[in-house]
Amino acid sequence: MPKSKSDLIRALSRSYPNIYKKDLEKFLDIFLNEIKTALKNDERVELRGWGIFSSKKQKSRKSRNPRTGEEIITMEKKSIHFKMSKELFNKLNEK
């Protein structure tokens, strides 16, 4: 089951009942915006025990429209790369 932003805020408010929900929402917004800004500026984001986010550039290339067979040029773009930590890997693969 996917987690939405509102699900995360609800879980955080259950874990921290003494903090207002609106403050948790603001904190989550700031946290996610800082990650977005860092990735946009080609910086690496490392969250210990969780993993590393980095942005990679995909070069422009020739591609083909599968429906029409027409050749088109795909422009250069950035994508996000995530590498999980060993700790997270071991937790996911526990037996």
N, C-alpha and C positions, 0 to 999 in steps of 0.2 A: 504494500500500500504506500503510495507516494506521500511525502510530507509536504504540506504547503507552508507558507510563511505564517499563516494564522494558526496552523497546528503547532508550529514551533513556539510561537508566543504563548499558546495555551499550555504547552508542556512546561515552558519556563515559568509561567505564573503559578503552576501547581508546585514546582520545585522551590520557588522563591515567593511565597505568599505575601511577604512584607514589602515587596516592590510593586508599585502600580503597573498595571498592564500597559498603559500609554508610555511609561518610561522604558519598559522592556521592548516595546515596539520601536521606540526611538533609538535605543541601543542597537537593536538588530539592523535597523536602517543604516546607521552610521557604520557598523561593522561591515556590512555587505558593500556599501558605497566605497569604503576604503580599499577593499579587495578589488572592486571594479576599477578604481582610479589607478591603483598600482599596476594592474594588468594592462590597462590602457597605455601607461607610460613604460611598458616593457620591463617592469620590475617583477621580481620573483616574490611570491608570498609563501612563507613557510610557517605552518602551524604544527608545532612539535606534538608528536603523538598522533597526528592526524594525516598530514601529507603536505605536498608542495604543489602550488598552482603556478604555472608559468604560461606566457603567451608565446605562440610560435607563428611565424609568417608562412603562409602558403603562397608560393610563387604563382604568378599568372600563367595560365596554360591554355592550350587548345583543348576543347572538349566537344562533345557531339550531343545534340538534342536527340534523345532516344526515340521520340515520337516521329520526328520529321527527318532525322538523319543529317540535319543541317549542322555545319561546323560553326562553333561560336568560341569566343575568347572569354575565359573566366578570369576576372580581375584578381589582383593580389588581395589577400585578406588575412586577417588574424584568426587564430583558433586558440582555445584554451587547452592546455595539457595538464593533467593531474597525475601525480605519482604518490601513491599512498605510502605511509610509513610502515616499517616492519611491525611495529606495535599494532596498528590497525589491521594489517594483513593477518597477523597471528590471531587476533580476536575474531576476525571473520571466518577463519579456517580452523577454529578450535573443534576438537572432536569430543 
